[in-house]
Amino acid sequence: MPTDAQSTPYNHPALEFKSSTFSVPVLVISSNDLLLIEQQLLAKIQLAPEFFKNSPLVLDVQEINKQKIDIDIPAAIELIRKLGLLPIGIRGGNPEQNEQAIALRIPIHSIHSSSISSESRKPKAPVPEPETKELLQTGTTIITQPVRSGQRIYAAGDLVIIAPVSSGTEILAEGNIHVYGALRGRALAGVQGNAEAQIFCNDLQAELISIAGNYKISEDLNQNVRGKPVQIYLDKLTLVIKEI
């Protein structure tokens, strides 16, 4: 008997495509010395291990190609992965480099892609959307909207958030961090080694706090300061949490 199409149960779609924008750090290399790249990249990672842990990035070879210097793309990709980073693209490559990347299942990105934030310290980024990582301009960055779970914000100067910071977030700044609301999630100040950086918040409930790589996790926080307005700073490499 023929099937009556109208009587066939409706199945909800199992998937759909949506347009979205994600900001991804770019590793711009200007040397083909893989040992030197490894040493300098490892030094940066050690300054902010939580930020770089399993971080996606795009490899930019535009500068090295301008110098007409050849580089072993497979070896560079292997090096990046060895250091715990996740290469998700290459940009600025020549046809041979692009072919090598495709063979490694690494996509090719346009150098004009707006979804990628460069580590050149001259980025331009909008207010972050959920599940994004933003490299923001130097100076003081002010966020007035709540930081929702899944967001990851990086400020190249001071970071001021006039709203709550939810669990499952990560906020990082090369300078100070000010949160005029509840601070949950992870907060890392002085991520480039600035031991003078401080963290201020109205309500400490963080999963992790760190200054210049010196950190404490939630379990290490004294109950006397939990849920209180605090100032967090380093004193001889010891992380001090002071109620204010």
Secondary structure, DSSP 8 states (H G I E B T S, - for coil): ----GGGS-----S---------EEEEE-----HHHHHHHHHHHHHHSHHHHTT-EEEEE-HHHHHTT----HHHHHHHHHHTT-EEEEEES--HHHHHHHHHTT--EE-TT-TTEEESSS-----S--TT-EEEE-SSEEEE-S-B-TT-EEEESSEEEE-S-B-TT-EEEESS-EEEEEEE-SEEEE-TTS-TT--EEEEEE--SEEEETTEEEEGGGS-TTTTTS-EEEEEETTEEEEEE-
